[in-house]
Every structure is written in C-alpha cells, then in structure tokens.
Amino acid sequence: MNNNEIFMRLALKQAELAKSENEIPVGAVIVKDNKVIATAYNQKDKKKLVTKHAELIAIEKASKKLNDWRLNDTEIYVTLEPCPMCASAIQQSRIKKVVYGCDSNTIGNKQIIEQILQNNNYNHQVMIENGVLADECSLIIKKFFISKR
C-alpha cells in the first residue's frame, strides 16, 4: 500500500466519524513530511456553520499545530473533491498538493477548482491528484444518501 492509500484510508476513517454523527461523510487529513498533523470530518450540522467542511477544519487544526497560516510543504487528503470554498482555502494556505478520492459530480466543479488551485495569476499553485480509493470514497457517500431517501 502506497502513502496515498494509507492517508486516504485515514481520511475515510474520518468520513466514517462524520457518518456516525449523521453528517455528510467527508473526511480530510493533512500530512507534512509523511506525518499526519491534522484530521477532520464534516461538522456543518453539528456546529450549525456552513464553513465546517472537513478541509477547513483540518486547515485550522494544522495551522494551530504549525503556528502558521502558511501550510507550506503539506498535502491534504480528502475523500471528496473539494468545493470552491475549500479549494480557495487550500490555495490560500499554500498547501502543496490536494489528493482526493471521488468526484463531487457537481456540474462545473472540477473546472472551477482547477482554476482556483492551478491559476498562474496566483503566487502559489496546488498540485491535484484524484481517484485515490475512488470506489470506497464514492460508496460511503452513495450509501449515506441512499439511507436518507
């Protein structure tokens, strides 16, 4: 098992925590030098705040741990393709790379986040890798929404 799979499995464990709290099951893990420095899962309903996406919570935790808003040389692993809000925070925090599991299937999202993360007009671009454990990441979300219908 490679590092991408190891860290995505940790993100999937976070997604399971979200699911157990009746939140949309998305998990995130931030890594620096192959060490986990932050983990998080969606908490929008629990906290009653739209900004409590897994990525944003993980960024906040990592910033506290490193005592800096700049998360240079870190990678974020997310079970679901980031939304534009989260992509912007990832870019602004200077995370080096985003690795995500499955696509969001929101029309135009992939193009929007690519424009945010890899825009040459910004002083920082973020590498993107997708499809890591895509089937598992997709399945947890599909099962969650099936149970809601």
N, C-alpha and C positions, 0 to 999 in steps of 0.2 A: 504494500500500500504506500503510495507516494504522499508527500506532505499536503498537497491539495486535498486529497481524500481524507487524510487524518483531520485536518482543520475543518473541512466541510462536515464531517461526522460530528464534530463538537458543535458546529452551528445547528445541525439537525437536532441534537440534544436540547439546545436552547429552544428550537421550534416546538419540540415536544412539551417543554415547560409552558410555552405560550398556549398551546392547545389545551393543556390541563387546566388552564385558567380561563378557558373559553375565549381566548384571543386568537386572531388570525395567526396561524403557526408559521412565523418567520423568525429565524434566529441569525445572529451575527457574532463573529469572533474577530478580534483584531490581534495580529501577530507582529512581533518585532524580533528579529534575529532568531526565528523559529521558536519563539516562546510566546505563549498566549498572555496578552496583557489586559484584555477586556473581553467579556462575554455579555450578551444581552438578547432579549427577545421582545417582541411587540407587547406594549402595555397601554395602547390607546384607550381601551375601555376601562381598564383598571384605574388609570390615572386621570381619565376624562380629559385627555390632551391629544390633539391631532399630531403633535410633534413627537410623541413617544413611540416612534418606529424603532425597530431593533438597531438599525445602523446609527441613528442619532444617539441613542442611549449608550451604545458601545463607544462611539466617538467621545462622548462626555466622560465616560469611565477611563478611557485610555489617556485623555488629556489630563485628567486628575492624576493618574498614575505617573505620567511622564512630566507633570508640572509644566505643560506647554500646550498651546493650542495647535502647534505645528507637530503633526504626526509623521514627520519625515521617516522614510525607510520602513514604513509599516505596510501591512497588507490587511485588507478586510475581506472576510469570507462571509457571504450572505446566501441564505437558501433560496431567495427570490431576487430576481433582477430589481435593482433599486429604482425607486420612483425619482422624478426630477428633484424633489426637495432633498432627498437623501444623497443623490448624485452630486448636487451642489455642495452639500456639507462635506462629502468625501473629497471633492476637488479643493474646496476652501481649506480643509485641514491638512492638505498636502500628503494624503495617503498615496503611497507609490503605486499600489495595484488593488483592484477590486476583482475578486473571484466570486462568481455566483453560480448557483445551481440551475434553476429553471427560469425560463422567460415568464414575464408577467402576462403576456398576451393582451396587454392594453395597447390599442392601436397607436402607433407612432412613438411609443415609449422608448424603444431601442434607439431610434434615431435621435430623440431628444437627449437621452443620457449620454450617447456618444458625442453629441455636440457639446455638452457640458463638460464631460470628463476629458475629451481629447481636443479641445478648442485651442488652436495655435495662437489665438489672441491673448490667452492667459499665460501667466509666467510658470504655470505648473500643469502638466498633463498627467492623467492617470491611465495606467495600462489596464486593459479589461481582458478577463478570461471568463468564458461562460461554459455551461454544460457539465460542470463537475458534479457528479452524482445526481444528474438532472432527473432521472426517473424517480429516485427516492424523494428528492425535494418537491417534485411535482405531485407525487402521490399523497404526501401529508396534507397539502393544500386542497387537493381534489376531495379527499376523504372528509376533511373538515367542512367544506361547503356542501357536500352531499348530505352530511348529518344535519345541516341547518335547513335543508329544504324538505 
